[in-house]
């Protein structure tokens, strides 16, 4: 029975040591550095350098495009391309002027500010 208790304690000590090692910051530093090193070597051979320069720009342009779409959807802005009857032949469709109800937008903005202020007061 003493051997069984000693064996159980030795397993618990081993588990505790493993847990301690895995949860410390310094255990992961060399491992993460090795991963970074091999990732950089892989990128050096398999990814063209211009890709690393162009990809963030593409993501930025796409995020701006999505932000404009969200803004238009949120405030109900409709942009129609139309060709007027007085336009010369061969002209491209242009955006028509849209109307924006400023009073309604201001009321909505005031409500948003009140809700934000109320939430801020509740958090305090």
N, C-alpha and C positions, 0 to 999 in steps of 0.2 A: 504494500500500500504506500509505503514511503517513496518507492521508486516511481509510482504513478503520480504522486503529488509533485515530486521533484521534476518529472518529465513535463507535467502540466505547467509548472512555473517557468521552466526553461523555454517552452513554446510561447508563453505569454511575454516573457522578456524579449524573445526574438521578434514577436509581433510589435511590441512597443518600440524596439529599436528601428524596425522597418518603418513604422508610422512616423517616428521622429525624423528619420532621414528624408522621407518623402514629403513631409510638410515643411521642411526648412527651406529658406530661400537659397542658401548656398549649395544645396544639392542640385537645384535646377539651373544654376548659372552656367556651369560647364556644359551641361546637356543642351541648353538653349543656344550657347555659343557654337557648339558643334553643329547643331541644326542650321544655324545661320550661315556658318562657313560652307557647309555642303550645298545649301540653297544658293549661295552666291556663286559657287563653282558651277552648279547646274545652269543658273541664269547666264553665266558668262558664255557657255557653249551653246545653249538652246534658245535664247531669247535675243532678238536683235535690239541694240541699244535705242534705236529710234522709237521702238514700241514703248519703251519706258518713258519716253518724252511725250509721245502723242497720246497715249492712253489716258493720262490725267486730264488733258485738255478736252478729249472727247467726253469724258464723264462730266466735266464742268459744263460744257455746252448742253449736254442732255439734261442735267439737273436744272439749268436755267429754263430750258424748254418746258420741263414738267412743272416748274414753279409758275410760269405764265399760264399754263393750262389750269392749274389749281386756282390761281387768282381769278381767271375768267369764270370758272365754274362757281366759285364761292360768291362772287358779286353779280353773277348773271350777265356778264358782258358777252355780247354776241357780235362777232365780226364777220360780216358777209362781204364777199367779193362780188361786185356786180359791174356790168358794163352799162353805162348810161346810153340813152338813145342819141345823145348829142356827141358822143365820143367818136373820134375819127376811126375810119376803118383800120383794122389790124391792131387796135390798142388792146392792152391787157386789162383784165378785170382789176378794179381797185377796191380797197376797203371803203365801205360807206361809213359815214359818221354815225356813231351810236349815241343814244341819249342815256344819261345816267342820272337817276333820281338822287340828288345830293342829300335832300332832307332824310330820305329813308336810310341812306348810307350813314349819315351822322347819327341817327337814332340807334342804328345797329352798333356803331362804334361806341356810343355812350353806354349801351347795355353791356358790351364786352368789357369796357373799363370798370363798370360797376361790379360785374361778376369777378373780375380779377382782383379788385380792391376787397371785395367780400371774402374771397378765398384767402387773400393775404392776411386779412384781419383774423380769420378763423385759424390760420396756421400759427398765429402768435399766441 
